[in-house]
């Protein structure tokens, strides 16, 4: 798994949350221990106006090979992958595919391009002339998708 190291903070939080301290229970037999279940940013409530968009391409537009796509997030902060901070994440470009369901890890392959360094631009240099669907998907620091609300899709023709 290419991004296994990004799952370490999540795994650690889950292990910690599942541990119960017997010392405090034995000292206070009547005390109850309430463990807080960690919540991934991708599972938290999103601002109503949060969205992502392409800033320089419209649906139905014809573009040239080596076109530089530009994208932005509104209501969310762009951070590099690996940081699990509420209200933040990074972009992914999905070529000829739809949005990724909320909480599902965005795959890393030729169809799903990750911008884990927080990039907001990308040159489409590998598309041959033809029709394409481009989906911009925002995901948290562990690549877990924020779902349909933080995605947008345009159809383009490369000439």
Residue frames relative to the residue before (quaternion, step in Angstrom):
aa qw qx qy qz dx dy dz
X 1.0000 0.0000 0.0000 0.0000 0.00 0.00 0.00
X 0.4656 -0.7425 0.4215 0.2328 3.52 -0.55 1.25
X 0.7972 0.2686 -0.1231 0.5265 3.63 0.93 -0.85
X 0.1702 0.8310 -0.5144 0.1263 3.57 1.12 0.67
X 0.6367 0.5559 -0.3351 0.4162 3.59 0.98 -0.81
X 0.6162 0.5566 -0.3521 0.4318 3.60 1.15 -0.45
X 0.6490 0.5256 -0.3147 0.4512 3.57 1.21 -0.44
X 0.4584 0.7143 -0.4321 0.3049 3.60 1.26 -0.27
X 0.6656 0.4874 -0.3409 0.4507 3.68 0.80 -0.80
X 0.6387 0.5222 -0.3259 0.4617 3.58 1.04 -0.75
X 0.6630 0.5050 -0.3025 0.4625 3.56 0.89 -0.96
X 0.6486 0.5195 -0.3173 0.4569 3.59 0.95 -0.86
X 0.6509 0.5114 -0.3153 0.4641 3.59 0.95 -0.85
X 0.6614 0.5030 -0.3086 0.4628 3.58 0.98 -0.81
X 0.6376 0.5114 -0.3298 0.4725 3.61 1.01 -0.78
X 0.6621 0.5058 -0.3104 0.4576 3.57 0.88 -0.92
X 0.6903 0.4884 -0.2936 0.4459 3.58 0.89 -0.88
X 0.6835 0.4812 -0.3013 0.4588 3.60 1.13 -0.47
X 0.5858 0.5772 -0.3736 0.4290 3.60 1.25 -0.23
X 0.1500 -0.7584 0.6271 0.0958 3.55 -1.10 0.76
X 0.3518 -0.7376 0.5333 0.2186 3.55 -0.89 0.87
X 0.3120 -0.7717 0.5281 0.1681 3.56 -0.61 1.14
X 0.5548 0.6197 -0.4005 0.3844 3.62 1.13 -0.52
X 0.7136 0.4409 -0.2751 0.4698 3.58 0.75 -0.98
X 0.6373 0.5172 -0.3347 0.4630 3.59 1.07 -0.63
X 0.6771 0.4805 -0.3131 0.4611 3.59 0.93 -0.80
X 0.6486 0.5057 -0.3216 0.4692 3.60 1.08 -0.64
X 0.7798 0.1562 -0.0610 0.6031 3.57 1.08 -0.75
X 0.1837 -0.8491 0.4846 0.1025 3.53 0.32 1.25
X 0.6927 0.4630 -0.2869 0.4728 3.59 1.10 -0.56
X 0.5438 0.6345 -0.4007 0.3758 3.59 1.23 -0.26
X 0.2445 -0.7390 0.6081 0.1560 3.52 -1.17 0.70
X 0.2931 -0.7445 0.5754 0.1692 3.52 -1.03 0.82
X 0.1412 -0.7759 0.6115 0.0647 3.56 -0.71 1.11
X 0.1564 -0.7877 0.5923 0.0654 3.53 -0.60 1.15
X 0.3220 -0.7343 0.5668 0.1892 3.55 -0.91 0.92
X 0.3384 -0.7357 0.5543 0.1921 3.55 -0.74 1.08
X 0.4164 -0.7100 0.4933 0.2815 3.61 -0.70 0.96
X 0.1901 -0.7659 0.6061 0.0998 3.55 -1.11 0.74
X 0.4000 -0.7091 0.5299 0.2373 3.54 -0.78 1.06
X 0.6072 -0.5516 0.4089 0.3998 3.59 -1.09 0.56
X 0.6543 0.5315 -0.3252 0.4285 3.60 0.97 -0.77
X 0.6846 0.4599 -0.2825 0.4900 3.60 1.25 -0.30
X 0.5631 0.6098 -0.3852 0.4035 3.58 1.25 -0.14
X 0.6308 -0.5346 0.4045 0.3907 3.53 -1.28 0.42
X 0.3060 -0.7614 0.5500 0.1552 3.54 -0.90 1.01
X 0.5552 -0.5652 0.4688 0.3906 3.58 -1.13 0.52
X 0.5783 -0.6268 0.3960 0.3404 3.60 -0.95 0.88
X 0.7479 0.4023 -0.2179 0.4809 3.58 0.98 -0.79
X 0.4209 0.7082 -0.4742 0.3106 3.61 1.23 0.08
X 0.1908 0.7629 -0.6001 0.1463 3.55 -0.97 0.91
X 0.2698 -0.7092 0.6146 0.2158 3.52 -1.37 0.12
X 0.0056 0.8069 -0.5905 0.0116 3.55 -1.17 0.50
X 0.4527 -0.5889 0.5826 0.3299 3.49 -1.39 0.34
X 0.3020 -0.7880 0.5071 0.1753 3.59 -0.79 0.90
X 0.8030 0.2918 -0.1381 0.5010 3.60 1.13 -0.39
X 0.7159 0.3338 -0.2736 0.5488 3.61 1.13 0.44
X 0.2153 -0.7778 0.5841 0.0867 3.54 -1.01 0.91
X 0.6412 -0.5119 0.4050 0.4034 3.56 -1.26 0.41
X 0.8101 0.2570 -0.2091 0.4836 3.58 -0.90 0.96
X 0.4845 0.6947 -0.4152 0.3321 3.57 1.29 -0.11
X 0.3203 -0.6912 0.6101 0.2179 3.56 -1.24 0.57
X 0.0691 -0.8046 0.5897 -0.0024 3.57 -0.83 1.02
X 0.4862 -0.6443 0.5093 0.2985 3.53 -1.29 0.39
X 0.5979 -0.5047 0.4449 0.4357 3.58 -1.23 0.31
X 0.7962 0.2516 -0.2285 0.5006 3.58 -1.14 0.61
X 0.2753 0.7625 -0.5248 0.2597 3.58 1.14 0.72
X 0.3074 -0.7449 0.5632 0.1831 3.59 -0.95 0.90
X 0.2362 -0.7629 0.5916 0.1105 3.55 -0.55 1.22
X 0.0967 -0.7609 0.6383 0.0653 3.55 -1.15 0.70
X 0.0067 -0.8143 0.5796 -0.0309 3.55 -0.91 0.91
X 0.1090 -0.7880 0.6041 0.0469 3.51 -1.28 0.53
X 0.2931 -0.7034 0.6113 0.2135 3.49 -1.35 0.29
X 0.1850 -0.7603 0.6163 0.0891 3.53 -1.09 0.79
X 0.8150 0.1938 -0.1687 0.5194 3.57 -0.73 1.06
X 0.7123 0.3007 -0.2209 0.5945 3.60 1.32 0.07
X 0.3647 -0.7244 0.5465 0.2088 3.57 -1.18 0.62
X 0.3766 -0.7104 0.5482 0.2302 3.56 -0.97 0.87
X 0.0446 0.7679 -0.6342 0.0781 3.55 -0.87 1.11
X 0.5842 -0.5670 0.4264 0.3942 3.60 -1.16 0.39
X 0.6156 -0.5219 0.4368 0.3973 3.54 -1.28 0.41
X 0.6836 0.4714 -0.3635 0.4222 3.55 -1.18 0.60
X 0.6767 0.4329 -0.2882 0.5212 3.59 1.20 -0.42
X 0.1379 -0.7922 0.5918 0.0567 3.58 -0.64 1.11
X 0.2246 0.7603 -0.5578 0.2457 3.51 0.16 1.38
X 0.5039 -0.6593 0.4667 0.3060 3.56 -0.82 1.00
X 0.8107 0.2663 -0.2088 0.4777 3.56 -1.06 0.82
X 0.6946 0.4220 -0.2713 0.5156 3.56 1.28 0.22
X 0.1808 0.7693 -0.6056 0.0933 3.52 -1.33 0.18
X 0.3615 -0.7071 0.5552 0.2472 3.53 -1.25 -0.42
X 0.5832 -0.6234 0.4222 0.3050 3.53 -1.31 0.43
X 0.0846 -0.7232 0.6812 0.0760 3.49 -1.44 0.43
X 0.2160 -0.7494 0.6102 0.1390 3.55 -1.10 0.71
X 0.1275 -0.7799 0.6113 0.0424 3.55 -0.82 1.07
X 0.1958 -0.7908 0.5744 0.0796 3.55 -0.65 1.17
X 0.8445 -0.0290 -0.0487 0.5326 3.56 -0.74 1.17
X 0.6374 0.4518 -0.3645 0.5068 3.52 0.86 1.06
X 0.5153 -0.6461 0.4831 0.2894 3.51 -1.33 0.30
X 0.7163 -0.3967 0.3333 0.4673 3.56 -1.33 -0.07
X 0.4153 -0.6684 0.5585 0.2622 3.54 -1.32 0.42
X 0.5460 -0.6368 0.4367 0.3252 3.60 -0.87 0.97
X 0.6130 -0.5838 0.4003 0.3509 3.55 -1.11 0.75
X 0.8068 0.2584 -0.2252 0.4813 3.54 -0.96 0.97
X 0.5987 0.5468 -0.3642 0.4582 3.61 1.24 -0.26
X 0.4803 -0.6658 0.4927 0.2886 3.57 -0.99 0.88
X 0.4045 -0.6925 0.5408 0.2538 3.58 -0.90 0.96
X 0.4341 -0.7075 0.4849 0.2755 3.61 -0.69 1.02
X 0.2886 -0.7155 0.6024 0.2046 3.55 -1.29 0.34
X 0.3515 0.7018 -0.5462 0.2925 3.56 -0.29 1.29
X 0.7577 -0.3821 0.2520 0.4653 3.59 -1.25 -0.13
X 0.6751 0.4879 -0.2870 0.4731 3.59 1.16 -0.58
X 0.7546 0.2997 -0.1482 0.5646 3.60 1.15 -0.65
X 0.0770 -0.8210 0.5657 -0.0021 3.57 -0.27 1.28
X 0.2554 -0.7910 0.5465 0.1021 3.56 -0.73 1.15
X 0.1623 -0.7597 0.6238 0.0859 3.53 -1.12 0.78
X 0.0207 0.8830 -0.4649 0.0618 3.52 0.83 1.15
X 0.6256 0.5056 -0.3564 0.4754 3.59 1.22 -0.08
X 0.5845 -0.5992 0.3583 0.4134 3.57 1.32 0.05
X 0.3058 0.7796 -0.4986 0.2239 3.58 1.21 0.41
X 0.1800 -0.7774 0.5958 0.0908 3.55 -1.21 0.66
X 0.7033 0.3337 -0.2596 0.5715 3.58 1.27 0.39
X 0.0405 0.7883 -0.6126 0.0394 3.55 -1.21 0.59
X 0.2972 -0.7424 0.5749 0.1731 3.56 -0.92 0.92
X 0.3132 -0.7357 0.5770 0.1666 3.55 -0.75 1.14
X 0.0952 0.8485 -0.5123 0.0926 3.57 0.09 1.22
X 0.7060 0.4592 -0.2699 0.4667 3.59 1.21 0.02
X 0.5423 0.6175 -0.4117 0.3939 3.60 1.20 0.29
X 0.3382 -0.7240 0.5715 0.1869 3.53 -0.88 1.03
X 0.6634 -0.4798 0.3593 0.4478 3.61 -1.17 0.32
X 0.4564 0.6533 -0.5061 0.3298 3.56 -0.98 0.94
X 0.5838 -0.5619 0.4544 0.3702 3.53 -1.36 -0.14
X 0.0329 -0.8037 0.5929 -0.0395 3.54 -1.02 0.95
X 0.2710 -0.6846 0.6460 0.2014 3.50 -1.36 0.45
X 0.0919 -0.7852 0.6119 0.0241 3.57 -0.82 1.05
X 0.0563 -0.7945 0.6047 -0.0022 3.56 -0.72 1.11
X 0.2194 -0.7417 0.6238 0.1128 3.52 -0.89 1.03
X 0.0302 -0.8081 0.5868 -0.0411 3.59 -0.71 1.14
X 0.2352 -0.7544 0.5992 0.1286 3.57 -0.89 0.98
X 0.0015 -0.7985 0.6010 -0.0357 3.57 -0.99 0.86
X 0.5815 -0.6012 0.4186 0.3537 3.57 -1.22 0.43
X 0.7690 -0.4042 0.2575 0.4230 3.57 -1.32 -0.01
X 0.6880 0.4216 -0.2734 0.5236 3.58 1.25 -0.30
X 0.5330 -0.6526 0.3659 0.3951 3.59 1.33 0.30
X 0.4124 0.6731 -0.5000 0.3560 3.61 1.17 0.46
X 0.4663 -0.7289 0.4400 0.2401 3.54 -0.65 1.20
X 0.3781 -0.6811 0.5782 0.2425 3.53 -1.23 0.61
X 0.5621 -0.6674 0.3527 0.3379 3.58 1.27 0.20
X 0.8222 -0.3079 0.1933 0.4380 3.50 -1.39 -0.20
X 0.6096 0.5739 -0.3715 0.4013 3.62 0.96 -0.77
X 0.7735 0.2858 -0.1628 0.5417 3.59 0.97 -0.79
X 0.5703 0.5010 -0.4346 0.4847 3.51 0.81 1.14
X 0.0223 -0.7621 0.6458 0.0415 3.52 -1.30 0.37
X 0.1666 -0.7982 0.5758 0.0595 3.54 -1.08 0.76
X 0.0323 -0.7646 0.6434 0.0188 3.53 -1.11 0.82
X 0.3098 -0.6986 0.6106 0.2079 3.52 -1.27 0.59
X 0.0119 -0.8042 0.5937 -0.0265 3.56 -0.85 0.99
X 0.2610 -0.7098 0.6230 0.1998 3.52 -1.34 0.30
X 0.2238 -0.7507 0.6074 0.1320 3.57 -0.85 1.00
X 0.0898 -0.7952 0.5993 0.0210 3.60 -0.84 1.03
